[in-house]
Amino acid sequence: MPKIVDHQQRKELLAEAAWRVIQQDGLDGLSVRRVADEANLSLGALRHYFDTVDELLAFSMRLVSQRANARIESLSFTGNARVDIEMVIHELIPLDEVRLAEARVWLAFAGKAVSSPAIRALSLEVHEELYSGFRRSIDVLVSAQLVDAGIDVELETKALHAFVDGLVVHCATFPERVPQEQAKRMVSYYLDGLFKS
């Protein structure tokens, strides 16, 4: 009886192999052959799923975002806006090895977005998705009157987005300088300034 292959799972395993290559060698070291070797598959098996390194890269980038979204969707929200927004931010920052790997891979993509139109387009897609999530969070806080009346919602959303992006950069680049507990305290400190006293 032939072995049944889960094609989505195989694509994700290849994307994870690509992440490992990117962490070891950077985006410039990424090739379909290198990823096939990392995944212990033949080049032909990899090409069954991805014809080019660009296709593999696009899937790998989207997978980082999908996994973060899946973690957020699986959270047990409390109904307490402060607690809930803090939980969401914690899923976006590298507080464990999995999120650290994702963040480092994402930073490699972000760096390449400056010079690659294809990667820039994908990066912008995720950037807009994050912005929309932060905007919804700020809108909830405004509706619940948990923030000062008359705040500039657009500016507050961009500030929150920039804070989280910056924290990801710091935690992923110098994790020894921003330990997990300190990163959590920074999130609390930021939110203290956002919520009404």
MDAnalysis code that builds the backbone (N, CA, C; Angstrom):
import MDAnalysis as mda
import numpy as np

u = mda.Universe.empty(591, n_residues=197, atom_resindex=np.repeat(np.arange(197), 3), trajectory=True)
u.add_TopologyAttr("name", ["N", "CA", "C"] * 197)
u.add_TopologyAttr("resid", np.arange(1, 198))
u.add_TopologyAttr("resname", ["MET", "PRO", "LYS", "ILE", "VAL", "ASP", "HIS", "GLN", "GLN", "ARG", "LYS", "GLU", "LEU", "LEU", "ALA", "GLU", "ALA", "ALA", "TRP", "ARG", "VAL", "ILE", "GLN", "GLN", "ASP", "GLY", "LEU", "ASP", "GLY", "LEU", "SER", "VAL", "ARG", "ARG", "VAL", "ALA", "ASP", "GLU", "ALA", "ASN", "LEU", "SER", "LEU", "GLY", "ALA", "LEU", "ARG", "HIS", "TYR", "PHE", "ASP", "THR", "VAL", "ASP", "GLU", "LEU", "LEU", "ALA", "PHE", "SER", "MET", "ARG", "LEU", "VAL", "SER", "GLN", "ARG", "ALA", "ASN", "ALA", "ARG", "ILE", "GLU", "SER", "LEU", "SER", "PHE", "THR", "GLY", "ASN", "ALA", "ARG", "VAL", "ASP", "ILE", "GLU", "MET", "VAL", "ILE", "HIS", "GLU", "LEU", "ILE", "PRO", "LEU", "ASP", "GLU", "VAL", "ARG", "LEU", "ALA", "GLU", "ALA", "ARG", "VAL", "TRP", "LEU", "ALA", "PHE", "ALA", "GLY", "LYS", "ALA", "VAL", "SER", "SER", "PRO", "ALA", "ILE", "ARG", "ALA", "LEU", "SER", "LEU", "GLU", "VAL", "HIS", "GLU", "GLU", "LEU", "TYR", "SER", "GLY", "PHE", "ARG", "ARG", "SER", "ILE", "ASP", "VAL", "LEU", "VAL", "SER", "ALA", "GLN", "LEU", "VAL", "ASP", "ALA", "GLY", "ILE", "ASP", "VAL", "GLU", "LEU", "GLU", "THR", "LYS", "ALA", "LEU", "HIS", "ALA", "PHE", "VAL", "ASP", "GLY", "LEU", "VAL", "VAL", "HIS", "CYS", "ALA", "THR", "PHE", "PRO", "GLU", "ARG", "VAL", "PRO", "GLN", "GLU", "GLN", "ALA", "LYS", "ARG", "MET", "VAL", "SER", "TYR", "TYR", "LEU", "ASP", "GLY", "LEU", "PHE", "LYS", "SER"])
u.atoms.positions = np.array([
    [0.857, -1.178, 0.000],
    [0.000, 0.000, 0.000],
    [0.900, 1.238, 0.000],
    [0.654, 2.193, -0.912],
    [1.511, 3.384, -0.976],
    [1.334, 4.267, 0.261],
    [2.428, 4.910, 0.621],
    [2.406, 5.803, 1.788],
    [1.603, 7.063, 1.450],
    [0.725, 7.454, 2.345],
    [-0.070, 8.669, 2.136],
    [0.724, 9.854, 2.671],
    [0.911, 10.845, 1.799],
    [1.696, 12.027, 2.170],
    [0.749, 13.192, 2.394],
    [0.899, 13.856, 3.517],
    [0.156, 15.088, 3.804],
    [0.927, 16.223, 3.142],
    [0.394, 16.713, 2.017],
    [1.133, 17.700, 1.220],
    [1.326, 19.026, 1.956],
    [0.318, 19.443, 2.702],
    [0.477, 20.695, 3.461],
    [1.558, 20.534, 4.522],
    [1.544, 19.398, 5.198],
    [2.559, 19.152, 6.221],
    [3.953, 19.115, 5.597],
    [4.081, 18.492, 4.425],
    [5.375, 18.428, 3.748],
    [5.844, 19.844, 3.357],
    [4.934, 20.659, 2.876],
    [5.307, 22.043, 2.512],
    [5.762, 22.824, 3.753],
    [5.074, 22.595, 4.876],
    [5.465, 23.278, 6.103],
    [6.828, 22.798, 6.596],
    [7.103, 21.505, 6.458],
    [8.420, 20.984, 6.842],
    [9.519, 21.601, 5.976],
    [9.221, 21.792, 4.705],
    [10.185, 22.432, 3.812],
    [10.372, 23.905, 4.187],
    [9.284, 24.563, 4.543],
    [9.390, 25.963, 4.978],
    [10.223, 26.063, 6.255],
    [10.006, 25.133, 7.181],
    [10.804, 25.129, 8.419],
    [12.281, 24.874, 8.121],
    [12.560, 24.002, 7.138],
    [13.945, 23.788, 6.720],
    [14.513, 25.075, 6.130],
    [13.696, 25.775, 5.364],
    [14.137, 27.067, 4.805],
    [14.434, 28.053, 5.931],
    [13.606, 28.050, 6.979],
    [13.863, 28.943, 8.118],
    [15.217, 28.634, 8.743],
    [15.517, 27.345, 8.889],
    [16.802, 26.974, 9.500],
    [17.973, 27.430, 8.631],
    [17.832, 27.272, 7.322],
    [18.886, 27.727, 6.405],
    [19.053, 29.237, 6.513],
    [17.944, 29.959, 6.541],
    [17.997, 31.421, 6.638],
    [18.685, 31.837, 7.937],
    [18.363, 31.166, 9.040],
    [18.999, 31.507, 10.320],
    [20.500, 31.219, 10.304],
    [20.900, 30.160, 9.598],
    [22.316, 29.793, 9.552],
    [23.094, 30.614, 8.533],
    [22.497, 30.807, 7.347],
    [23.246, 31.368, 6.220],
    [22.676, 32.663, 5.664],
    [21.559, 33.137, 6.224],
    [20.921, 34.336, 5.680],
    [20.157, 34.004, 4.407],
    [19.422, 34.996, 3.913],
    [18.629, 34.785, 2.706],
    [19.500, 34.499, 1.497],
    [20.693, 35.065, 1.473],
    [21.576, 34.843, 0.334],
    [22.045, 33.398, 0.248],
    [22.017, 32.683, 1.360],
    [22.426, 31.289, 1.367],
    [21.295, 30.326, 1.039],
    [20.100, 30.872, 0.791],
    [18.932, 30.030, 0.544],
    [18.905, 29.565, -0.912],
    [18.797, 28.272, -1.095],
    [18.615, 27.692, -2.431],
    [17.752, 26.451, -2.259],
    [17.123, 26.025, -3.357],
    [16.283, 24.834, -3.248],
    [17.136, 23.622, -2.882],
    [18.341, 23.556, -3.407],
    [19.224, 22.423, -3.078],
    [19.575, 22.435, -1.593],
    [19.910, 23.601, -1.069],
    [20.290, 23.719, 0.349],
    [19.109, 23.331, 1.251],
    [17.903, 23.767, 0.873],
    [16.715, 23.434, 1.669],
    [16.407, 21.937, 1.562],
    [16.538, 21.363, 0.374],
    [16.314, 19.921, 0.212],
    [17.268, 19.135, 1.111],
    [18.537, 19.546, 1.121],
    [19.507, 18.879, 1.998],
    [19.113, 19.015, 3.463],
    [18.716, 20.225, 3.875],
    [18.329, 20.483, 5.263],
    [17.114, 19.646, 5.665],
    [16.201, 19.430, 4.708],
    [14.975, 18.673, 4.982],
    [15.157, 17.170, 4.759],
    [16.375, 16.765, 4.353],
    [16.661, 15.359, 4.046],
    [15.731, 14.808, 2.964],
    [15.499, 15.629, 1.942],
    [14.686, 15.214, 0.797],
    [15.505, 15.379, -0.476],
    [15.075, 14.695, -1.513],
    [15.743, 14.879, -2.802],
    [15.297, 16.217, -3.398],
    [16.113, 16.713, -4.299],
    [15.761, 17.957, -4.991],
    [14.455, 17.779, -5.753],
    [14.262, 16.595, -6.343],
    [13.030, 16.315, -7.077],
    [11.803, 16.352, -6.178],
    [11.945, 15.823, -4.951],
    [10.814, 15.841, -4.004],
    [10.458, 17.270, -3.630],
    [11.494, 18.111, -3.422],
    [11.220, 19.508, -3.091],
    [10.535, 20.210, -4.262],
    [11.031, 19.946, -5.474],
    [10.469, 20.618, -6.665],
    [9.033, 20.169, -6.949],
    [8.619, 19.066, -6.357],
    [7.212, 18.654, -6.469],
    [6.302, 19.706, -5.808],
    [6.833, 20.395, -4.812],
    [6.056, 21.393, -4.069],
    [6.391, 22.832, -4.466],
    [7.640, 23.089, -4.760],
    [8.082, 24.448, -5.085],
    [9.027, 24.399, -6.282],
    [8.635, 25.065, -7.368],
    [9.485, 25.078, -8.566],
    [10.699, 25.977, -8.400],
    [10.514, 27.054, -7.642],
    [11.601, 28.029, -7.519],
    [11.817, 28.388, -6.061],
    [12.978, 28.979, -5.789],
    [13.265, 29.441, -4.431],
    [12.310, 30.576, -4.045],
    [11.869, 31.368, -5.033],
    [10.928, 32.453, -4.738],
    [9.590, 31.910, -4.237],
    [9.114, 30.812, -4.843],
    [7.864, 30.197, -4.372],
    [8.025, 29.676, -2.943],
    [9.151, 29.047, -2.681],
    [9.438, 28.532, -1.339],
    [9.523, 29.679, -0.339],
    [10.175, 30.755, -0.744],
    [10.325, 31.916, 0.121],
    [8.975, 32.546, 0.439],
    [8.132, 32.686, -0.569],
    [6.804, 33.273, -0.358],
    [5.993, 32.418, 0.617],
    [6.023, 31.107, 0.422],
    [5.294, 30.210, 1.329],
    [5.862, 30.318, 2.741],
    [7.187, 30.367, 2.850],
    [7.850, 30.437, 4.158],
    [7.481, 31.715, 4.895],
    [7.433, 32.823, 4.165],
    [7.054, 34.096, 4.779],
    [5.620, 34.057, 5.288],
    [4.750, 33.551, 4.448],
    [3.331, 33.501, 4.842],
    [3.112, 32.566, 6.025],
    [3.904, 31.508, 6.088],
    [3.749, 30.543, 7.178],
    [4.074, 31.182, 8.528],
    [5.071, 32.055, 8.572],
    [5.373, 32.770, 9.827],
    [4.129, 33.512, 10.298],
    [3.509, 34.237, 9.383],
    [2.308, 35.008, 9.714],
    [1.145, 34.105, 10.097],
    [0.943, 33.026, 9.347],
    [-0.164, 32.109, 9.630],
    [-0.033, 31.466, 11.002],
    [1.191, 31.109, 11.362],
    [1.390, 30.473, 12.672],
    [1.119, 31.454, 13.804],
    [1.563, 32.693, 13.647],
    [1.277, 33.706, 14.675],
    [-0.230, 33.918, 14.782],
    [-0.911, 34.010, 13.643],
    [-2.369, 34.182, 13.649],
    [-3.066, 32.997, 14.308],
    [-2.587, 31.794, 14.024],
    [-3.202, 30.599, 14.620],
    [-3.043, 30.602, 16.137],
    [-1.864, 31.029, 16.611],
    [-1.668, 31.105, 18.065],
    [-2.622, 32.119, 18.682],
    [-2.773, 33.251, 18.011],
    [-3.671, 34.291, 18.532],
    [-5.116, 33.801, 18.541],
    [-5.526, 33.144, 17.467],
    [-6.908, 32.645, 17.388],
    [-7.198, 31.569, 18.426],
    [-6.162, 30.874, 18.878],
    [-6.383, 29.800, 19.854],
    [-6.327, 30.300, 21.299],
    [-6.066, 31.592, 21.496],
    [-6.014, 32.138, 22.854],
    [-7.388, 32.056, 23.515],
    [-7.384, 31.882, 24.807],
    [-8.636, 31.924, 25.575],
    [-8.820, 33.351, 26.075],
    [-9.517, 34.139, 25.282],
    [-9.706, 35.538, 25.645],
    [-10.596, 35.652, 26.879],
    [-10.276, 36.648, 27.706],
    [-10.937, 36.792, 29.000],
    [-12.112, 37.768, 28.969],
    [-12.145, 38.633, 27.947],
    [-13.126, 39.706, 27.936],
    [-12.596, 40.966, 28.588],
    [-11.456, 40.853, 29.267],
    [-10.771, 42.014, 29.845],
    [-9.832, 42.541, 28.769],
    [-10.152, 43.719, 28.224],
    [-9.410, 44.248, 27.074],
    [-7.919, 44.372, 27.354],
    [-7.574, 44.790, 28.551],
    [-6.158, 44.966, 28.896],
    [-5.424, 43.622, 28.860],
    [-5.993, 42.620, 29.496],
    [-5.385, 41.290, 29.536],
    [-5.315, 40.702, 28.126],
    [-6.394, 40.875, 27.364],
    [-6.469, 40.271, 26.036],
    [-5.457, 40.886, 25.068],
    [-5.331, 42.211, 25.070],
    [-4.380, 42.845, 24.157],
    [-2.942, 42.475, 24.542],
    [-2.706, 42.326, 25.829],
    [-1.379, 41.913, 26.297],
    [-1.066, 40.487, 25.823],
    [-2.059, 39.600, 25.891],
    [-1.857, 38.219, 25.421],
    [-1.532, 38.199, 23.925],
    [-2.237, 39.019, 23.157],
    [-1.990, 39.077, 21.709],
    [-0.571, 39.551, 21.435],
    [-0.149, 40.610, 22.101],
    [1.212, 41.129, 21.884],
    [2.246, 40.073, 22.262],
    [2.015, 39.349, 23.336],
    [2.948, 38.294, 23.745],
    [3.112, 37.224, 22.662],
    [2.058, 36.972, 21.891],
    [2.172, 35.990, 20.811],
    [3.001, 36.513, 19.641],
    [3.167, 37.812, 19.554],
    [3.898, 38.408, 18.440],
    [5.381, 38.631, 18.733],
    [5.740, 38.637, 20.010],
    [7.142, 38.884, 20.359],
    [7.831, 37.563, 20.712],
    [9.141, 37.477, 20.522],
    [9.838, 36.197, 20.719],
    [10.071, 35.850, 22.186],
    [9.064, 35.219, 22.794],
    [9.147, 34.827, 24.200],
    [9.508, 33.355, 24.385],
    [9.736, 32.649, 23.289],
    [10.206, 31.267, 23.378],
    [11.016, 30.968, 22.117],
    [11.565, 29.774, 22.041],
    [12.449, 29.426, 20.914],
    [11.715, 29.443, 19.581],
    [10.466, 29.010, 19.560],
    [9.693, 28.991, 18.313],
    [9.487, 30.405, 17.807],
    [9.023, 31.295, 18.685],
    [8.777, 32.682, 18.269],
    [10.084, 33.409, 17.973],
    [11.162, 33.029, 18.658],
    [12.472, 33.631, 18.368],
    [12.917, 33.249, 16.960],
    [12.764, 31.985, 16.594],
    [13.127, 31.538, 15.236],
    [12.285, 32.268, 14.195],
    [10.977, 32.362, 14.445],
    [10.094, 33.066, 13.510],
    [10.504, 34.529, 13.367],
    [10.824, 35.167, 14.484],
    [11.201, 36.579, 14.449],
    [12.497, 36.781, 13.668],
    [13.458, 35.913, 13.875],
    [14.738, 36.046, 13.164],
    [14.555, 35.847, 11.667],
    [13.733, 34.892, 11.300],
    [13.448, 34.677, 9.886],
    [12.725, 35.900, 9.317],
    [11.760, 36.398, 10.082],
    [11.009, 37.559, 9.598],
    [11.935, 38.774, 9.423],
    [12.880, 38.952, 10.319],
    [13.822, 40.072, 10.186],
    [14.691, 39.920, 8.938],
    [15.055, 38.686, 8.620],
    [15.814, 38.457, 7.382],
    [14.971, 38.861, 6.175],
    [13.683, 38.508, 6.192],
    [12.794, 38.915, 5.104],
    [12.685, 40.444, 5.039],
    [12.499, 41.057, 6.198],
    [12.324, 42.511, 6.248],
    [13.544, 43.222, 5.675],
    [14.725, 42.724, 5.996],
    [15.944, 43.331, 5.451],
    [16.005, 43.214, 3.942],
    [15.572, 42.083, 3.420],
    [15.594, 41.849, 1.972],
    [14.498, 42.638, 1.260],
    [13.449, 43.017, 1.982],
    [12.336, 43.758, 1.375],
    [12.775, 45.108, 0.824],
    [13.868, 45.628, 1.347],
    [14.380, 46.919, 0.875],
    [14.806, 46.821, -0.583],
    [15.376, 45.673, -0.991],
    [15.930, 45.560, -2.340],
    [15.175, 44.609, -3.266],
    [14.209, 43.865, -2.734],
    [13.473, 42.902, -3.564],
    [11.998, 43.279, -3.645],
    [11.523, 43.682, -4.829],
    [10.104, 44.058, -4.954],
    [9.150, 42.929, -4.564],
    [9.484, 41.683, -4.886],
    [8.589, 40.559, -4.561],
    [8.480, 40.375, -3.051],
    [9.620, 40.428, -2.376],
    [9.601, 40.270, -0.919],
    [8.961, 41.484, -0.270],
    [9.210, 42.656, -0.837],
    [8.589, 43.873, -0.307],
    [7.065, 43.764, -0.358],
    [6.532, 43.248, -1.465],
    [5.079, 43.106, -1.604],
    [4.525, 42.161, -0.540],
    [5.193, 41.030, -0.325],
    [4.749, 40.087, 0.709],
    [4.883, 40.688, 2.104],
    [5.976, 41.395, 2.328],
    [6.203, 42.023, 3.624],
    [5.133, 43.073, 3.906],
    [4.773, 43.827, 2.878],
    [3.734, 44.847, 3.030],
    [2.388, 44.208, 3.359],
    [2.118, 43.064, 2.739],
    [0.876, 42.323, 3.004],
    [0.753, 42.011, 4.503],
    [1.819, 41.480, 5.075],
    [1.807, 41.123, 6.497],
    [1.796, 42.377, 7.361],
    [2.535, 43.406, 6.934],
    [2.552, 44.675, 7.660],
    [1.125, 45.226, 7.777],
    [0.394, 45.202, 6.670],
    [-0.986, 45.716, 6.669],
    [-1.898, 44.847, 7.533],
    [-1.654, 43.549, 7.516],
    [-2.442, 42.638, 8.346],
    [-2.231, 42.954, 9.829],
    [-0.972, 43.173, 10.216],
    [-0.665, 43.535, 11.599],
    [-1.296, 44.872, 11.967],
    [-1.156, 45.844, 11.060],
    [-1.740, 47.159, 11.310],
    [-3.242, 47.031, 11.552],
    [-3.914, 46.241, 10.718],
    [-5.367, 46.068, 10.868],
    [-5.715, 45.458, 12.220],
    [-4.915, 44.489, 12.677],
    [-5.156, 43.883, 13.984],
    [-4.973, 44.887, 15.109],
    [-3.922, 45.689, 15.015],
    [-3.705, 46.712, 16.037],
    [-4.808, 47.771, 15.992],
    [-5.270, 48.103, 14.799],
    [-6.345, 49.093, 14.671],
    [-7.618, 48.575, 15.331],
    [-7.926, 47.303, 15.108],
    [-9.116, 46.728, 15.751],
    [-8.982, 46.785, 17.270],
    [-7.775, 46.511, 17.768],
    [-7.544, 46.552, 19.219],
    [-7.773, 47.957, 19.764],
    [-7.218, 48.954, 19.087],
    [-7.393, 50.339, 19.543],
    [-8.862, 50.742, 19.454],
    [-9.550, 50.343, 18.376],
    [-10.977, 50.656, 18.241],
    [-11.792, 50.067, 19.390],
    [-11.448, 48.844, 19.815],
    [-12.141, 48.210, 20.950],
    [-11.913, 49.037, 22.216],
    [-10.679, 49.479, 22.421],
    [-10.375, 50.271, 23.617],
    [-11.125, 51.597, 23.618],
    [-11.229, 52.216, 22.437],
    [-11.962, 53.484, 22.329],
    [-13.435, 53.251, 22.613],
    [-14.017, 52.204, 21.996],
    [-15.443, 51.894, 22.191],
    [-15.763, 51.611, 23.651],
    [-14.842, 50.939, 24.333],
    [-15.060, 50.598, 25.744],
    [-14.672, 51.741, 26.679],
    [-14.256, 52.858, 26.104],
    [-13.846, 54.050, 26.865],
    [-12.731, 53.722, 27.869],
    [-11.791, 52.891, 27.407],
    [-10.665, 52.519, 28.260],
    [-9.438, 53.390, 28.017],
    [-9.529, 54.235, 26.994],
    [-8.454, 55.183, 26.694],
    [-9.050, 56.579, 26.733],
    [-8.177, 57.570, 26.829],
    [-8.667, 58.941, 26.906],
    [-9.478, 59.310, 25.668],
    [-10.568, 60.035, 25.897],
    [-11.407, 60.487, 24.790],
    [-10.585, 61.404, 23.892],
    [-10.836, 61.321, 22.612],
    [-10.178, 62.227, 21.681],
    [-8.781, 61.816, 21.259],
    [-8.361, 60.593, 21.599],
    [-7.026, 60.193, 21.148],
    [-7.031, 60.090, 19.620],
    [-5.884, 60.271, 19.037],
    [-5.718, 60.117, 17.593],
    [-5.564, 58.611, 17.328],
    [-6.653, 57.989, 16.892],
    [-6.694, 56.532, 16.741],
    [-5.646, 56.060, 15.729],
    [-5.537, 56.758, 14.625],
    [-4.562, 56.386, 13.593],
    [-3.138, 56.452, 14.149],
    [-2.823, 57.540, 14.819],
    [-1.481, 57.711, 15.374],
    [-1.212, 56.690, 16.482],
    [-2.211, 56.429, 17.314],
    [-2.047, 55.459, 18.401],
    [-1.826, 54.055, 17.843],
    [-2.540, 53.729, 16.768],
    [-2.363, 52.419, 16.129],
    [-0.941, 52.283, 15.588],
    [-0.478, 53.320, 14.895],
    [0.878, 53.280, 14.329],
    [1.930, 53.226, 15.434],
    [1.686, 53.915, 16.539],
    [2.638, 53.889, 17.657],
    [2.702, 52.491, 18.277],
    [1.547, 51.851, 18.458],
    [1.517, 50.491, 19.010],
    [2.224, 49.523, 18.059],
    [1.941, 49.658, 16.779],
    [2.563, 48.807, 15.764],
    [4.085, 48.987, 15.795],
    [4.534, 50.221, 15.842],
    [5.977, 50.505, 15.870],
    [6.614, 49.970, 17.154],
    [5.922, 50.107, 18.282],
    [6.441, 49.588, 19.553],
    [6.654, 48.076, 19.465],
    [5.629, 47.360, 18.974],
    [5.735, 45.893, 18.898],
    [6.831, 45.497, 17.913],
    [6.866, 46.143, 16.742],
    [7.925, 45.842, 15.774],
    [9.304, 46.076, 16.384],
    [9.458, 47.194, 17.073],
    [10.749, 47.507, 17.693],
    [11.131, 46.508, 18.764],
    [10.158, 46.084, 19.554],
    [10.428, 45.106, 20.604],
    [10.843, 43.763, 19.986],
    [10.200, 43.386, 18.884],
    [10.580, 42.158, 18.187],
    [12.027, 42.254, 17.722],
    [12.412, 43.386, 17.148],
    [13.792, 43.571, 16.670],
    [14.770, 43.432, 17.833],
    [14.501, 44.111, 18.941],
    [15.396, 44.053, 20.096],
    [15.500, 42.635, 20.662],
    [14.357, 41.978, 20.834],
    [14.346, 40.635, 21.425],
    [15.002, 39.604, 20.513],
    [14.815, 39.748, 19.210],
    [15.367, 38.771, 18.272],
    [16.852, 38.995, 18.024],
    [17.276, 40.255, 18.056],
    [18.664, 40.565, 17.757],
    [19.566, 40.389, 18.972],
    [19.094, 40.848, 20.123],
    [19.888, 40.778, 21.350],
    [19.065, 40.184, 22.493],
    [18.699, 38.901, 22.397],
    [17.835, 38.319, 23.432],
    [18.459, 38.365, 24.823],
    [19.772, 38.367, 24.883],
    [20.429, 38.443, 26.192],
    [20.263, 39.822, 26.824],
    [20.012, 40.840, 26.010],
    [19.820, 42.202, 26.530],
    [18.372, 42.481, 26.895],
    [17.453, 41.713, 26.323],
    [16.027, 41.895, 26.617],
    [15.445, 40.527, 26.986],
    [15.694, 40.079, 28.231],
    [15.149, 38.788, 28.655],
    [13.618, 38.784, 28.567],
    [13.052, 37.592, 28.524],
    [11.610, 37.449, 28.330],
    [10.792, 38.219, 29.361],
    [11.171, 38.127, 30.626],
    [10.396, 38.821, 31.661],
    [10.467, 40.335, 31.490],
    [11.632, 40.827, 31.071],
    [11.757, 42.263, 30.837],
    [10.904, 42.684, 29.638],
    [10.871, 41.855, 28.597],
    [10.035, 42.156, 27.434],
    [8.569, 42.251, 27.846],
    [8.128, 41.327, 28.701],
    [6.746, 41.370, 29.189],
    [6.487, 42.642, 30.005],
    [7.462, 43.024, 30.824],
    [7.303, 44.253, 31.614],
    [7.224, 45.480, 30.704],
    [7.977, 45.457, 29.617],
    [7.936, 46.576, 28.669],
    [6.562, 46.691, 28.020],
    [5.962, 45.540, 27.704],
    [4.606, 45.559, 27.137],
    [3.643, 46.159, 28.144],
    [3.731, 45.730, 29.409],
    [2.856, 46.279, 30.451],
    [3.062, 47.776, 30.618],
    [4.312, 48.178, 30.606],
    [4.638, 49.603, 30.759],
    [4.032, 50.407, 29.611],
    [4.163, 49.893, 28.397],
    [3.595, 50.597, 27.241],
    [2.081, 50.717, 27.391],
    [1.435, 49.612, 27.756],
    [-0.021, 49.627, 27.882],
    [-0.480, 50.513, 29.031],
    [0.334, 50.624, 30.089],
    [-0.004, 51.543, 31.181],
    [-0.176, 52.964, 30.658],
    [0.663, 53.332, 29.698],
    [0.576, 54.676, 29.127],
    [-0.594, 54.845, 28.171],
    [-1.081, 53.754, 27.647],
    [-2.181, 53.805, 26.680],
    [-3.536, 53.852, 27.378],
    [-3.694, 53.033, 28.414],
    [-4.983, 52.957, 29.103],
    [-5.178, 54.152, 30.023],
    [-6.434, 54.476, 30.271],
    [-6.751, 55.525, 31.243],
    [-6.227, 55.134, 32.591],
    [-5.747, 56.121, 33.341],
    [-5.285, 55.802, 34.709],
    [-6.484, 55.682, 35.628],
])
